[in-house]
Amino acid sequence: MSNDKLEQKIAIIGAGAVGSTIAYSAMVKNLAAEIILVDLNKDKERGEVLDMCDALSFCETNIVRVGGYKDVADSDIIILTAGVAQKPGESRLDLVTKNKSIVSSIFKEIGNIKSTAIIVVVSNPVDVITYLVQEISGLPKNQVFGTGTCLDSARLRSNLAKRLSVDGKQIDGFVLGEHGDGEFVAWSTVSVAGKPIAEILSPEEMNNVYEEVKNEVYEIIKLKGATYYGIAMAVVDILEALILNQNKILPVSYRLENYNGVSDICLGATAVVGSNGIIKSWPIELNEIEQNKFQDSAKKIKEYI
């Protein structure tokens, strides 16, 4: 896939809160010359595009338009956000049956996809849906991956930044595993400007941070009905890695091969992301407690697959 952003065509399947916010964020970030929104609700699709087009004169992106499944098949990057949204009291895994059916129907309609396309899965439960899309798309496994725990890791950085009164961009570390209740903070990877987090926070404080990060989604859904700003920026971060060939290490959901003892499953784990999708796995040596949590998370996802 070319690294020239003027040749990139991004198709976003789903013009709901998540899909439209991703489109707007990508437009403001000047990441692509052409952004296409695709949705069964044509009025919503057109309304979102008309609204965004009012902002085009402030951006380098020069085309935002409505489209159909033929446009998806010919796109360089496909972002899947379609599906039933998480409701108050539901876990992401509660959405499995409905969203598997929706996603299977969508890809049947799309048909043959451009062989060099990259698919980024956002729909929940993202680890299960990513595995499904890998199976039905016909694309190489490295070209189909999910957002994984990118958003959860961003929440971790934001939480620690606020707690420690520091710039979040100086915090390194990852949340890994299931994008859901089975996620965990790999504390052995977390540092603030090079200083290990264990030298800054007590075990009790670290556990409080973990609980806040894991449960933040439920608080947001209870207060406003859905989450979309954070995940939109997480997707844009992935798009930057793809379009600009940044070879960025991100905790995405991809097909693992002996990553801390886990194989043949999609789960939030570190990988190098560049213009061809998953360039390579980037294994992190987890401590024994973290390895057990990672494997427990994998078992949970395998039950749904």
Secondary structure, DSSP 8 states (H G I E B T S, - for coil): ----GGG-EEEEE--SHHHHHHHHHHHHTT--SEEEEE-S-HHHHHHHHHHHHTTGGGSS--EEEE--HHHHHT-SEEEE--S----TT--GGGGHHHHHHHHHHHHHHH-S--TT-EEEE-SSSHHHHHHHHHHHH-S-GGGEEE-TTHHHHHHHHHHHHHHHTS-GGGEEEEEEB-SSTT-EEEEEEEEETTEEGGGTS-HHHHHHHHHHHHHHHHHHHHHHS---HHHHHHHHHHHHHHHTT--EEEEEEEE-SSBTTB-SSEEEEEEEEETTEEEEE------HHHHHHHHHHHHHHHHH-
